[in-house]
Amino acid sequence: MATISLGARLASAASVAFCLAGCGGGSASADTAAAARSATVGASSVTASAAPSGASQQATTVRLQRYKIDPAKVFVAGISSGGFAAVQMHVAHSATFKGAAVYAGGVYWCAGVGGAASALANCGGLTLPTNQASYNSTLIASETYLDTQSALGTIDPSTNLRGQPVYLWSGTQDEVVNPLEMADLDSEYRHYGAQIHFDKTYPAAHGWESPDGELACGTLGSPYMVRCSANGATYDSVKTWLTMFIGPLKPRNDGKLSGALLTFDQTEFGASSNLSMSPTGSVFVPKACAQGQQCGFVLALHGCLQQASLVGNRWVTEAGINEWADTNKLVVVYPDTVASSAPGPTNPNGCFDWWGYSNQYDPNYALKTGLQMSVLYAMVQRVTGRP
C-alpha cells in the first residue's frame, strides 16, 4: 500500500519506530501536518512547556506514597499508544483493575510479534493517501493469544473481565487509529463479557476528549487534546467513564483544586532510559486521600510525543481527570516516558511500549513480566498496597 511520506522510511527499523512513535504523537508544526497524519498514536509534539492549571505542582521530586485505596475502585485509562498499553495493563492485571477507559487504542497484543512494522500496518500510526489509517484486523490472533496466556497464568484469568465496565472512544475523523480497530476492541471486550460504553459518533480527529482540550473536536494536530459538543453543550467523556466506574459523581471542581499535583521518582520502580521511561512522573493526590480517607485510583497513560519533556503539564492538566478526582477522591498516577534511540530502545517519540521495543525487543511486552509493564504495575502496587 502506498503511504503518505512513509514508503522510504519503512526500509529501516529505526525509521519505522520513529513513525510508530507518532502512534501517540503529533507534529512539530503546521508544516509537518502530513507527517503527523502518518505518525501519530497518542498526542503532542509541542516543545514549549506548559504551566499547571488548577493544582499545585511541586518542583521537588517526592517518593510515591501508599494511600488507602478501595480495591474495587482501581482503574486504568490511556490515549492511543497509551490506550494500547492500557488494554495490556487491564487484560494482564484484570484481578487488580476493575475497569478501563481506552481512547483510540486497539486489541490486546495488537502488534503481535511483528514489532513496529506490524503495529504500523495493522494497528495504527500509518495514514494512507485516502486519509484513512492503515488497518488489518488482528482480532482473532489477539483472542487466541489472550486465551493461551490466560491458561498459562502469564496474565490474570480472562474470566475477570466479565462484567467489568469498559469505556471506548473513537472519533469518526480519526486518521491515525482506524475506527475499525476500536470496533475490534469493542468486539473483543464483549467476547469476554465486559460491559461497554462506546462513544463512536463524535466527529473528532485523533485525540483525547475533554472539556479542557485546547483543540476543536475535528482538529488534527498537537497536542491531540480535543473538545467536543453534544446537544449544544461541551461533552465530558471523563465524566461518562467515571460515572460508569464509580456511580453518581460529586460535581467537577472547575476552580482551584484542593489536591496536590506532585512529581514523583520513577527510578525506584525500575524506570530508566533502557526502558524509555523518564526518571520522574506525576501524581495528583486529593486532599482527602492525603488525609487518609479511602479513595479510588486511576493509572493514566499518555500517547507518544506527550511526554513531559515535550509538553510540560499539558497532558496532565488538559485530560480533565484531576477536576473530577479532586471532588470524588481519586488518586491519579501519570507515568512518563522519554524518547530513546539505538543502541538503547528505538523509541524516539516517547511511546509507551505496545510493540516490544523495551530493551530493544521484549517478546513478553504484553504480559505481566513485560519489562515496562512491570515498572508500571510496581507503581500501582505502591499506591494501592496490592501484593
C-alpha positions in Angstrom: 0.0 0.0 0.0 1.2 3.5 -0.8 1.5 5.8 2.2 2.0 9.5 2.8 5.7 10.2 3.1 6.4 6.8 4.7 7.4 4.4 1.9 11.1 5.1 2.2 11.1 5.1 6.0 9.8 1.6 6.2 13.2 0.4 4.9 14.8 0.8 8.2 13.8 -0.4 11.7 14.7 3.0 13.2 12.6 4.9 10.8 9.7 2.5 11.3 10.0 3.0 15.1 10.1 6.8 14.6 6.8 6.6 12.6 5.3 4.4 15.2 6.3 6.8 17.9 3.8 9.1 16.3 1.5 6.4 17.3 0.7 8.5 20.1 2.2 11.7 19.0 2.0 14.6 16.6 3.8 17.2 14.5 6.2 19.9 15.5 4.5 22.5 13.3 1.8 23.0 10.7 4.3 22.4 8.0 4.6 18.8 9.1 0.9 18.1 9.3 1.2 15.4 6.6 3.9 13.6 8.6 1.7 13.8 11.7 -1.0 12.0 9.9 1.3 9.1 9.2 3.0 9.2 12.6 0.6 9.7 15.5 -0.9 7.3 18.0 -1.3 9.4 21.2 -0.7 13.0 21.4 1.5 16.1 21.1 4.9 17.2 19.9 4.7 20.8 21.2 8.1 21.5 22.7 7.1 24.5 24.9 6.4 23.6 28.4 3.0 24.4 29.9 2.2 25.7 33.3 -0.1 23.6 35.5 -3.7 24.7 35.8 -5.8 24.5 39.0 -3.3 22.5 41.0 0.0 23.0 42.7 3.0 21.5 41.0 5.8 20.5 43.4 9.2 21.0 41.7 10.9 18.8 44.3 10.7 15.1 43.4 9.0 13.0 46.1 8.6 9.4 46.8 5.4 7.9 45.6 3.3 7.0 48.6 0.8 4.4 49.5 -2.8 5.5 50.1 -5.9 3.9 51.4 -7.3 2.7 48.1 -10.6 0.8 47.7 -9.7 -2.3 45.7 -13.0 -2.1 43.9 -12.0 1.3 42.5 -8.8 0.7 40.7 -8.8 1.7 37.0 -6.6 2.3 34.0 -7.0 4.8 31.2 -5.0 5.8 28.1 -4.8 7.5 24.8 -3.5 5.9 21.6 -0.2 4.3 22.3 -1.2 4.7 26.0 -4.6 3.3 25.0 -2.9 0.1 23.6 -0.8 0.0 26.8 -3.9 0.5 29.0 -5.5 -2.5 27.3 -2.4 -4.6 28.1 -2.4 -3.5 31.7 -6.1 -4.2 32.1 -6.0 -7.6 30.5 -2.8 -8.7 32.2 -3.8 -7.5 35.6 -7.6 -7.9 35.4 -7.7 -9.0 39.1 -6.4 -5.6 40.0 -8.0 -3.2 37.5 -11.8 -3.1 37.7 -12.4 -1.1 34.6 -10.6 0.6 31.7 -11.1 3.8 29.5 -9.4 3.5 26.1 -9.2 6.3 23.6 -8.0 5.4 20.1 -6.3 2.2 21.1 -6.8 -1.3 20.0 -7.0 -5.0 20.8 -4.7 -6.8 23.2 -1.3 -7.7 21.8 -2.3 -6.0 18.5 1.2 -5.8 17.1 1.9 -9.5 17.8 5.5 -10.5 17.3 5.9 -8.3 14.3 7.4 -5.3 16.1 7.0 -1.7 14.8 6.3 -2.7 11.2 3.3 -4.9 12.3 2.0 -2.3 14.7 2.1 0.4 12.0 0.5 -1.6 9.2 -2.2 -3.4 11.3 -3.0 -1.3 14.4 -2.4 2.4 13.9 0.0 5.3 13.1 0.2 4.8 9.4 -2.1 7.1 7.3 -2.9 6.2 3.7 -3.4 8.5 0.7 -7.2 8.1 1.4 -6.7 9.9 4.7 -7.6 6.6 6.5 -5.4 4.9 9.0 -3.8 1.6 7.9 -5.6 -1.3 9.4 -5.6 -5.1 9.2 -7.6 -7.0 11.8 -5.6 -8.9 14.4 -8.7 -9.7 16.5 -8.6 -13.5 16.0 -4.8 -13.7 16.8 -5.3 -11.4 19.8 -8.1 -13.5 21.3 -6.1 -16.7 20.7 -3.0 -15.3 22.4 -5.1 -13.9 25.3 -6.7 -17.3 25.9 -3.4 -19.0 25.7 -1.7 -16.7 28.2 -4.7 -16.7 30.5 -4.5 -20.5 30.6 -0.7 -20.4 31.2 -1.1 -17.9 34.0 1.2 -15.3 32.5 -1.8 -12.9 32.7 -4.7 -12.9 35.1 -7.7 -15.2 34.2 -9.7 -13.7 31.3 -12.9 -14.5 33.3 -12.1 -11.5 35.5 -13.1 -9.3 32.6 -16.7 -10.5 32.7 -19.0 -7.7 34.0 -16.2 -5.1 34.2 -17.1 -1.6 32.9 -15.1 -0.5 29.8 -15.3 2.9 28.1 -14.2 3.2 24.5 -13.7 6.4 22.4 -13.1 6.6 18.7 -13.6 9.8 16.6 -15.2 9.4 13.2 -12.5 11.6 11.7 -9.6 9.7 13.3 -6.9 9.3 10.5 -4.4 7.7 12.9 -6.1 4.8 14.6 -8.7 3.4 12.3 -12.2 3.3 13.9 -12.3 -0.3 12.7 -9.5 -1.1 15.2 -11.6 0.3 18.0 -14.6 -1.7 16.7 -12.4 -4.8 17.0 -11.6 -3.8 20.6 -15.3 -3.4 21.3 -15.9 -6.9 19.9 -13.0 -8.3 22.0 -14.2 -6.9 25.3 -17.8 -8.0 24.5 -16.4 -11.5 23.8 -15.0 -11.6 27.3 -18.3 -10.3 28.9 -17.3 -6.7 29.7 -19.9 -4.0 29.9 -19.2 -1.4 27.2 -20.0 2.2 26.6 -18.6 3.1 23.1 -18.5 6.7 22.0 -18.1 6.4 18.3 -20.3 9.1 16.7 -18.4 12.3 17.5 -16.8 14.0 14.5 -13.4 14.0 16.3 -9.9 13.8 15.0 -7.4 11.7 16.8 -7.0 12.7 20.4 -8.2 12.5 24.0 -11.6 14.2 24.5 -12.0 16.6 27.4 -13.7 19.9 28.2 -10.2 21.2 28.9 -8.9 20.2 25.5 -7.5 23.1 23.6 -8.4 21.9 20.1 -11.8 21.9 18.3 -13.3 18.4 18.1 -12.4 17.8 14.4 -8.9 19.4 14.5 -6.0 17.0 13.9 -2.8 18.4 15.5 -0.8 18.9 18.6 -1.4 18.5 21.4 -4.2 16.0 20.4 -6.4 17.1 23.2 -9.8 17.8 21.7 -13.0 19.3 22.9 -16.3 18.1 21.5 -20.0 19.0 21.9 -23.2 17.1 22.4 -26.7 18.7 22.0 -25.1 22.1 22.0 -23.1 21.6 25.2 -19.5 20.7 25.8 -19.1 17.0 26.2 -17.1 15.4 29.0 -16.0 11.9 28.2 -14.2 11.6 31.6 -17.5 12.2 33.4 -19.0 9.4 31.3 -16.5 6.7 32.2 -16.1 7.7 35.8 -19.8 7.5 36.3 -19.7 4.0 34.8 -16.9 3.1 37.1 -17.9 4.5 40.5 -21.5 5.6 40.1 -23.0 9.1 40.6 -20.3 11.8 40.9 -19.9 14.8 43.0 -19.7 18.0 40.9 -16.5 18.6 39.0 -14.2 21.2 40.6 -13.8 23.9 38.0 -12.0 26.2 40.4 -8.7 25.9 42.2 -8.1 22.3 43.1 -7.6 21.4 46.8 -5.4 18.4 45.9 -1.7 18.5 45.0 0.0 17.7 41.7 3.3 16.2 42.6 6.4 15.0 40.8 7.5 11.5 41.9 10.5 9.4 41.4 10.0 6.6 38.8 13.5 5.2 39.0 12.9 3.3 42.3 10.4 1.2 40.3 12.9 0.4 37.6 12.3 3.3 35.2 15.4 4.0 33.1 16.4 5.1 29.6 16.8 1.4 28.8 13.0 1.2 29.1 12.5 4.6 27.6 11.0 5.8 30.8 11.6 9.2 32.5 13.2 9.5 35.9 10.0 11.2 37.1 6.2 11.1 36.7 3.3 13.0 38.1 0.7 12.1 40.7 -2.5 14.0 41.7 -3.5 13.5 45.3 -6.8 14.9 46.5 -6.7 16.4 50.0 -9.0 13.7 51.4 -6.7 11.0 50.2 -3.6 12.6 51.7 -5.5 12.8 54.9 -6.1 9.0 55.0 -9.6 8.7 53.7 -10.4 5.8 51.4 -10.1 6.7 47.8 -10.1 5.3 44.3 -7.2 5.1 41.8 -6.6 5.8 38.1 -3.4 4.9 36.2 -3.4 7.4 33.2 -1.2 6.7 30.2 -0.3 9.4 27.7 0.4 8.8 24.0 3.7 9.2 22.1 5.1 12.7 22.0 3.1 13.6 25.1 6.0 13.2 27.4 6.6 16.0 29.9 9.9 16.9 28.3 7.9 18.0 25.2 4.6 19.2 26.5 5.1 20.1 30.2 1.9 19.5 32.1 -0.5 19.8 29.2 -1.5 16.1 29.2 -1.8 16.0 33.0 -3.9 19.2 33.2 -5.9 19.1 30.0 -7.1 15.4 30.4 -9.8 16.6 32.7 -9.3 13.8 35.2 -8.0 15.8 38.1 -11.0 18.0 38.3 -13.3 15.0 38.9 -10.6 13.3 41.1 -10.5 16.3 43.4 -14.1 16.0 44.5 -14.5 12.3 44.1 -11.4 11.1 46.0 -9.3 9.5 43.2 -5.5 9.3 43.3 -4.3 9.7 39.7 -0.8 8.5 38.6 0.6 9.8 35.4 3.7 7.7 34.4 6.0 9.4 32.0 8.3 8.3 29.2 11.4 9.6 27.4 12.5 9.5 23.8 15.2 7.0 23.1 17.3 5.7 20.2 19.8 3.0 19.4 21.8 1.4 21.0 19.0 1.6 23.5 15.3 1.1 22.7 14.4 2.7 19.4 11.5 4.9 20.6 12.4 8.5 19.5 8.9 9.8 20.2 8.5 8.6 23.8 5.7 6.0 23.3 4.6 3.5 25.9 5.7 0.0 24.9 2.9 -1.8 23.0 5.0 -3.4 20.3 8.0 -4.8 22.2 10.7 -2.0 22.0 11.8 -2.4 25.6 15.4 -3.3 25.9 15.5 -3.5 22.0 12.8 -6.2 21.9 10.7 -7.6 24.7 8.7 -10.6 23.4 6.7 -10.5 26.7 5.8 -6.9 26.4 2.0 -7.5 26.9 2.4 -10.0 29.8 2.8 -9.4 33.5 6.5 -10.0 33.0 6.8 -7.4 30.3 9.7 -5.0 31.2 7.8 -1.8 31.0 4.6 -3.4 32.2 6.4 -4.5 35.4 7.6 -0.9 36.1 4.0 0.4 35.7 2.5 -2.2 37.8 5.0 -1.6 40.6 3.7 1.9 40.8 0.2 0.6 41.1 1.3 -1.8 43.8 2.9 1.1 45.8 -0.2 3.3 45.7 -2.8 0.6 46.2 -0.9 -1.8 48.5 -1.6 -4.7 46.1 0.8 -7.6 46.7 
